[in-house]
Amino acid sequence: MRLLRIVALAAATLVLGGGAQGADRLPTKPGQCEMTRVKDVTTRLEGVPDSGSAIEYTDTGYQVSYEQIPGIDHSRPGDAIKLCLVSVPQDCPPGDDRGRQYKATNMRTHESWQAADAEHMCGGA
């Protein structure tokens, strides 16, 4: 019975992106995807309804939009997310890496969305 639990845990870890190869790291190259989990779902402006959608991931990833995004709004803490880097802004000031675009797919709801990791692009406000 113990062996069965170990095998089941290992399989769940692989399917949900756990372990050293997929968990808790953001994709670094356009086209690359990693598995993560939802840490929190909020609005763009904390406590302000209809101010846009925001989602935080357990790997320190974050997406935000001035618009309400149904896929984000329907997500729940703990949901498994496939997070893919779509684009990286060019010619940014040193140390300013805002504006990366990510496509996310919630594995529970099967909804997908695309949003940036910050409200402003690099070099902006």
C-alpha positions in Angstrom: 0.0 0.0 0.0 2.9 2.4 0.8 4.4 1.8 -2.6 1.1 2.5 -4.3 0.9 5.9 -2.5 4.5 6.7 -3.5 3.8 5.9 -7.1 0.5 7.9 -7.1 2.3 10.9 -5.5 5.1 10.7 -8.1 2.6 10.6 -11.0 0.6 13.6 -9.6 3.8 15.5 -9.3 4.7 14.9 -12.9 1.3 15.7 -14.2 0.9 18.9 -12.3 4.4 20.1 -13.1 6.0 19.5 -9.7 9.6 18.5 -9.2 12.8 20.1 -10.3 11.9 20.2 -14.0 8.7 22.3 -14.0 7.7 23.7 -10.7 8.2 27.2 -9.3 10.0 28.8 -12.2 8.8 31.1 -14.9 9.4 30.4 -18.6 12.4 32.5 -19.8 12.2 32.3 -23.6 9.2 33.0 -25.9 7.4 29.8 -26.7 8.6 28.1 -23.4 5.9 26.9 -21.0 6.0 25.9 -17.4 3.4 24.5 -15.0 2.5 26.6 -11.9 -0.4 27.0 -9.5 -2.6 29.9 -8.6 -1.7 31.6 -5.4 -4.3 34.4 -5.4 -6.9 36.0 -7.7 -7.7 39.6 -7.1 -8.7 42.8 -8.9 -6.1 45.1 -10.6 -6.7 47.7 -7.9 -6.9 46.0 -4.5 -10.5 46.1 -3.2 -11.9 48.0 -6.2 -14.4 45.8 -8.1 -14.4 46.0 -11.9 -10.9 47.6 -12.0 -9.5 44.7 -14.0 -8.2 41.3 -13.2 -5.0 40.2 -11.5 -3.6 36.7 -10.7 -0.6 35.7 -8.7 1.2 32.3 -9.1 3.2 30.3 -6.6 6.4 30.7 -8.7 6.3 34.5 -8.2 4.6 35.0 -11.6 1.9 37.6 -12.0 -0.5 38.8 -14.6 -2.7 41.9 -14.6 -5.1 43.6 -17.0 -7.1 46.8 -17.0 -10.0 44.6 -18.3 -11.9 41.9 -16.5 -10.6 38.6 -17.9 -13.1 35.8 -17.3 -10.4 33.0 -17.2 -8.6 34.8 -14.4 -11.7 35.7 -12.5 -12.9 32.0 -12.7 -9.5 30.7 -11.3 -9.1 29.6 -7.7 -6.1 29.3 -5.4 -4.4 25.9 -6.1 -5.5 25.6 -9.7 -2.9 24.1 -12.0 -1.9 26.6 -14.7 0.2 26.1 -17.9 2.0 29.4 -18.2 3.8 30.2 -21.6 6.0 33.2 -22.3 4.7 34.9 -25.5 6.9 37.9 -25.8 9.6 40.0 -24.0 9.9 43.7 -24.6 13.0 45.0 -26.2 15.3 47.9 -25.5 14.3 48.2 -21.8 16.3 50.2 -19.2 18.7 48.0 -17.2 16.8 46.2 -14.4 13.4 47.0 -15.8 11.9 43.8 -17.1 8.2 44.7 -16.9 5.9 44.0 -19.8 6.5 40.3 -20.5 3.4 38.8 -22.1 2.2 35.4 -20.9 -0.5 33.0 -22.1 -2.1 31.0 -19.3 -4.4 28.0 -19.4 -6.2 26.9 -16.3 -6.1 23.1 -16.3 -9.4 22.9 -14.2 -11.6 25.3 -16.2 -9.7 24.9 -19.6 -10.0 28.7 -20.0 -7.0 30.5 -21.6 -6.0 34.2 -21.5 -3.1 36.4 -22.3 -1.9 39.3 -20.2 1.2 41.1 -19.1 3.2 40.8 -15.9 2.8 44.5 -15.1 0.4 47.3 -15.7 3.0 49.2 -17.7 5.7 48.2 -20.2 9.3 48.7 -19.3 10.4 52.3 -19.2 6.8 53.4 -18.5 5.1 54.8 -15.4 
